[in-house]
């Protein structure tokens, strides 16, 4: 069942009315009325003419409802951008939105400021997230999962993969109303939105056109920022879990064979996953460049580790794990802990490789990533990929299925991970393009410069989007992904990104984590205490001000002396140099007090 693609939102003093309309501008036969005072929903109420005082918005869907101090707000999509099409269904990115209050209650002067803080977090998340949706395509599912879904579930929101249904919590108002009022169907108004990466490119090799696409779906479980969301939880969910699907769409019969569905299309896809190391661990910010690594001695570790991989096997089949962290140094204990849990699990459906990326590929020997492919080659050959033929009428004939998945991780599941995923994707794509006759039996797409550049750039774009969501900057090592070479310019760009990451991860990411939590799981309590408060002592907050003051005094004394430097001037400068070093020592020694920690849901490792 498709969604309403165009709606008018009528706003009056008492009600919101959602009224779908057709392409010719005429109103559809159903509507949703929301009482602003109570939030009550009525479906298919008698249509009322909009009064001259009503505000009318053309919208393209409802993201959902969120309750803050004032009461409920409705979030609607006001602008969209088409990014591509699969199986005749358009896929859109949210370009703009509106957040509108239902309640007209009055707030106290204090509450007005507090509400502004909550709204600022909400807007920050909505503006930074890469939100995508479709009215007909099941965007939260891979092509293979779509082919396996039960037909008796009619509504797309009910069929959606709850991991990637980013706005599921915000849609609970409509979902709960539909569940308790079976005669009031809201299905065409409940729009699943996915957060992640979607890009389509038109391509041609050997004068044979096709569409190349890449999707990355970000899980809403344990979502957050780099240092405030790590490891696994009791349900087996891991931080920064992303499912990446590479898709090829081509006209059927390009290999010269007779198509069983004339005029149809061949669709191929291949899926990989990435996610945090599934044990209990953290990197505890203390404003030092390298945070303190802590592996928690949690009695639930084995159970959570097992749950994670039981779920992954149920969803994707056997697991080919590529762990890219360093075997020694700072990261070494994480590798030991991962290997220990793999040994305890002793699962024949899990094949594990600890590939020390930095050691193996040191001194720019990036070609050595092929060693990882060599290790998994037989498994990748048997893993295969999804392949189906789809007729003009939408009839699907599945020819092949992917039977396992490569799960890649480094510490952050960003930079090294994306390099390796793109290498696995390249190896698979060559097989797929030969399969459908776009490449010859001995050809590789690397010899076609235009497509080679397209492939590299789409994977680098994917790296940047996933990295920005987690670390706050674009990915490192994308010069290799984009060009095939590690360059000095790329290394300088990585240095810049690393510095920006340091600043954001220590001094800004608490707010970003709060924005994630507010959207995904935090319930504002109007009668509770206000959590977004800096509770540090005045001395702690004031101390950093002495740093610029000391620097100004030192340089001022050197640059603008009344006379040449004398003993008094030297003593004065020495005093401020001592103050500067003493203050810096105090700040570093109390580094945790200067980290921008999340406030809505405090992280346990802060203590």
Residue, then its C-alpha position, 0 to 999 in steps of 0.5 A: x500500500x502506497x503512501x500519500x505523496x502530497x498533503x496540505x496541512x491546515x493550521x487553525x487555532x484549535x486543530x491541525x488537519x492533514x488532507x492528501x491531494x492528488x496531482x491535479x490539486x483535488x482533495x483525496x477522500x480521507x484526512x486526519x484531524x489532530x486536536x491541538x489542546x488534547x492531541x486527540x486524533x480523528x480519522x476521516x472527519x467531515x472536511x471543513x473549509x479552511x478559514x481565512x485565518x488558517x495557515x496552509x502548508x504543502x507538505x510531503x509527509x509527517x516525520x512524527x511527533x515529539x513531546x517537549x515542555x510545551x507539549x507535543x510538536x508535529x514535524x513535517x517535511x516541507x521540501x524534498x529532493x529526488x535522489x534516485x529510483x528503484x523498481x519504478x519507485x522514487x527515493x527522496x531526501x528530506x531537504x527542509x522541514x517544519x516543527x509546529x507546536x500543537x499546544x498553545x499553553x503558556x510557559x514561564x519565563x524560565x521554561x521559555x529558555x529551557x524549551x528553546x534549548x530542547x528545540x535547538x537540539x531537535x533542529x541540530x539533529x534534523x539539520x545534520x541527519x541525512x534523512x531519506x524516504x520513499x512512498x513505494x520502495x521499502x527503503x529500510x530493507x535490502x533488495x534480498x530482504x524485500x524479496x523474502x518479506x511475507x505478503x500478508x503484511x500490507x503496510x510498509x511501516x509494519x514491514x519496515x526493518x525497525x533497526x533503520x526506521x529512524x523515526x519509529x519513536x516519533x511515529x508512535x502517536x499514529x502507530x498507537x492510534x491505529x493499533x487501538x482503533x482498528x477501524x481508523x486506518x492511518x497507514x498511508x500517513x505513517x512514513x518510515x524515514x531512514x538516516x544514512x547515505x543514498x546515492x545513484x549514478x548513471x554509468x556506461x561500460x562497453x556502451x552498455x548503460x546501467x545505474x550504480x547505487x550505494x545505500x548505507x542504513x544507520x541503526x537507531x540502536x546505540x546511535x550517537x557520537x564517537x566517544x559517547x557511544x561504544x561497544x555493545x548493550x544487553x540486547x546485542x546492539x552495537x554502536x555505529x552499526x551501518x548496513x551498506x548495500x551496493x546495487x546495480x540496475x540494468x536492462x535485462x538481456x545485456x549478456x545476450x541471453x533470452x530474458x524470461x521477463x521481456x522488457x524488464x530489468x536485472x537488479x543485483x545487490x551486495x551487502x556488507x556491515x560494520x559495527x563497534x567491537x561487541x564487548x563492553x568498552x569505552x574511550x574516556x575523554x579527558x581532553x588529551x589527544x588519546x582518550x583513556x581506553x577502558x575494557x569493562x569487566x562486565x559479567x554480561x559480556x559473553x551473553x551480549x557478544x553471543x546475542x549480537x552474532x546470533x542476531x547477525x547470523x539470523x539476518x545475514x547468514x554466516x559472518x566473515x569478520x575483518x577486525x582491522x585494529x592494531x595488534x599492539x600498542x594502544x589498540x592491542x587489548x581490544x584485539x585480545x578481548x575480541x579474540x577471547x570472545x570469538x574463542x569462547x563462542x567457538x561458532x563454525x559460522x563465524x570466520x575471524x581475521x585480525x588484519x592489522x591494517x596499519x602494520x600490513x599497509x604501512x609505508x603506503x603499501x595499500x595494495x596489501x589490502x588484497x591479502x584480506x581478500x585472499x584470506x576470504x576468497x573462497x568464502x566470498x565466492x560461495x557467499x555470492x550476491x543477490x540477483x533478480x529479474x523484474x518485469x515492467x509489471x513488477x513481477x520478480x524472479x529471484x535468481x541468486x541470493x547472498x548467503x553470508x556477509x562481511x562484517x568489518x570493524x576498526x576502532x571507530x568503524x570509519x576510516x580503515x573500515x571504509x577502505x576495506x569495504x570498498x575493496x570487497x565491493x570492488x571485487x564483488x562488482x567485477x563479478x556482477x558486471x561479468x555475470x550480466x554481460x556488461x564486462x567481458x569474461x576477463x575484463x575488470x571495470x578498473x580499465x574504464x577510467x570514467x566508471x573507475x572514478x565514479x566508483x571511487x567517489x561514491x564510496x568516498x562520499x559514503x565514507x564521509x557521510x558515515x564519518x560525519x554522523x559519528x565523528x563530526x568530520x569527513x573520513x580519513x584516508x579518502x584520498x586512497x578511496x578516491x584516487x587509489x593512491x595515498x598522497x601527501x595532500x591526503x595526509x594533510x587533509x587527514x591531519x586537519x580532520x583529526x584536529x577538528x575531530x579532537x575539538x568536536x569530540x572533546x568540546x562539542x559532542x555532548x550536545x550532539x549526543x543529546x540531540x541524538x538522545x532527544x530524537x531517539x529515546x529521551x522523554x522530556x519530563x515537564x515536572x522534572x528538573x531541567x537537565x541541560x545545566x552546567x553543574x561545574x563549579x565557578x572555579x572550574x568554569x573560570x579557570x580557562x579564562x586565565x589562559x588567554x589572559x596569560x598569553x596577552x600579558x606575556x606578549x604585551x609585555x614583550x611587544x609593548x615595553x615602555x623601555x627596554x626589557x629590565x629585571x622588573x619586566x622579566x620578572x613580570x613575564x616570568x610570573x605570567x609564564x608560570x601562571x600559564x603553565x600552572x593553569x594548563x597543568x590544572x586543566x589537563x589534570x582535571x581534563x574530564x571537567x572540561x569535556x562537553x559531556x551529554x546531559x540528557x542521558x549521562x554516559x556511565x564512564x564519566x565517573 
